[in-house]
């Protein structure tokens, strides 16, 4: 199959997001959305939603800058993986998810992906536990502090 020609500016066309990626993202965001709904009784959820969107946008932008820097032979700057993971942990994991699929960046390195998916699992797990009234956290607390 012949390859598609590159655009006139020499940059390769970015792959489109597939419906399956958006479905996966929506499923992963469901516990967080339910937690946000529950938090609305205590705090103005718009601030939390704005923060989540902002940190995800920053994470996506940093992935893009790092991808461009990696492709530029003359560039000496690269975003440290610790910084990318810190932004993901701070709530930017949805932006990282989209950037990984759309930009095809940081997807091949297994050690990076393991840490990324651990961060996603912590976020989804904590949100789900909060929505359910903290049963897992309470059980861990009892086991750790009331054992003996």
C-alpha positions in Angstrom: 0.0 0.0 0.0 1.5 3.4 -1.0 2.2 5.8 1.8 0.4 9.1 2.0 2.4 12.1 0.9 3.5 14.5 3.6 2.0 18.0 3.7 3.9 20.8 2.0 5.4 22.1 5.2 7.2 18.8 5.7 5.4 17.8 8.9 3.7 14.4 9.0 0.0 14.4 9.4 -1.2 13.7 12.9 -3.3 10.5 13.3 -7.0 11.0 14.0 -8.5 9.9 17.3 -10.5 6.7 16.9 -13.9 6.3 18.4 -12.6 3.5 20.6 -10.1 5.9 22.2 -12.9 8.3 23.1 -15.0 5.5 24.5 -12.1 4.3 26.7 -11.5 7.9 27.9 -15.1 8.4 28.7 -15.2 5.1 30.7 -12.1 6.1 32.6 -13.5 9.6 33.3 -16.9 8.2 34.6 -15.8 7.7 38.2 -14.2 11.2 38.3 -17.4 12.7 36.8 -19.5 11.0 39.4 -17.1 12.1 42.2 -17.3 15.7 40.8 -21.1 15.5 40.9 -20.9 14.4 44.6 -18.4 17.1 45.4 -20.8 19.7 44.0 -22.6 19.6 47.3 -19.5 20.8 49.1 -17.5 22.9 46.6 -18.2 24.8 43.4 -17.5 22.0 40.9 -16.8 24.6 38.1 -13.4 25.4 39.7 -12.5 21.7 39.8 -13.7 21.2 36.3 -11.7 24.2 35.1 -8.6 22.9 36.9 -9.0 19.4 35.3 -9.4 20.8 31.8 -6.5 23.3 32.4 -4.1 20.7 33.7 -5.0 18.3 30.9 -4.5 21.0 28.3 -1.1 21.9 29.8 -0.1 18.2 29.8 -1.2 17.8 26.2 0.8 20.9 25.2 3.9 19.6 26.9 3.6 16.3 25.2 3.4 18.1 21.9 6.4 20.3 22.7 8.4 17.2 23.7 7.4 15.4 20.6 8.4 18.3 18.4 11.7 18.6 20.3 12.4 14.8 19.9 11.8 15.1 16.1 14.1 18.1 15.8 17.7 16.9 15.5 19.1 20.2 16.6 17.0 20.6 19.7 18.7 19.9 23.1 15.6 20.4 25.2 13.4 17.5 26.2 10.6 17.4 28.8 11.8 15.2 31.7 9.6 12.1 32.1 9.3 13.0 35.8 7.7 16.3 34.8 5.2 14.5 32.5 4.3 12.0 35.2 3.9 14.8 37.7 1.4 16.6 35.5 -0.4 13.3 34.9 -0.6 12.7 38.6 -1.7 16.3 39.2 -4.8 15.5 37.1 -3.5 15.8 33.6 -3.7 12.1 32.7 -6.7 12.6 30.4 -4.7 15.1 28.4 -1.8 12.7 28.3 -4.1 9.9 27.1 -5.3 12.1 24.2 -1.7 13.2 23.4 -0.4 9.7 23.4 -3.0 8.6 20.9 -3.1 11.7 18.8 0.6 12.5 18.7 1.9 8.9 19.1 4.3 10.0 21.7 5.5 8.1 24.8 3.6 5.0 23.7 6.5 2.6 23.0 8.5 2.8 26.2 7.1 0.1 28.6 8.5 1.6 31.8 6.8 4.9 31.0 3.5 3.3 30.1 3.5 1.2 33.4 3.9 4.4 35.5 1.3 6.2 33.4 -1.3 3.5 33.8 -0.6 3.2 37.5 -1.3 6.9 37.8 -4.6 6.5 35.8 -5.5 3.5 38.0 -4.9 5.5 41.2 -7.1 8.4 39.9 -9.9 6.2 38.8 -9.7 4.0 41.9 -9.7 6.9 44.4 -12.7 8.6 42.5 -14.6 5.3 42.5 -13.9 4.7 46.2 -15.0 8.3 47.0 -18.3 7.8 45.1 -18.9 4.6 47.0 -18.3 6.2 50.5 -14.6 5.2 50.9 -15.0 1.5 51.6 -11.5 0.6 50.4 -9.8 3.4 52.2 -11.7 2.6 55.4 -10.8 -1.1 55.2 -7.1 -0.3 54.6 -7.2 2.2 57.5 -8.7 -0.4 59.9 -6.2 -3.0 58.8 -3.2 -0.8 59.2 -4.1 1.1 62.4 -6.3 -1.4 64.2 -4.3 -4.6 63.6 -2.7 -6.2 66.5 
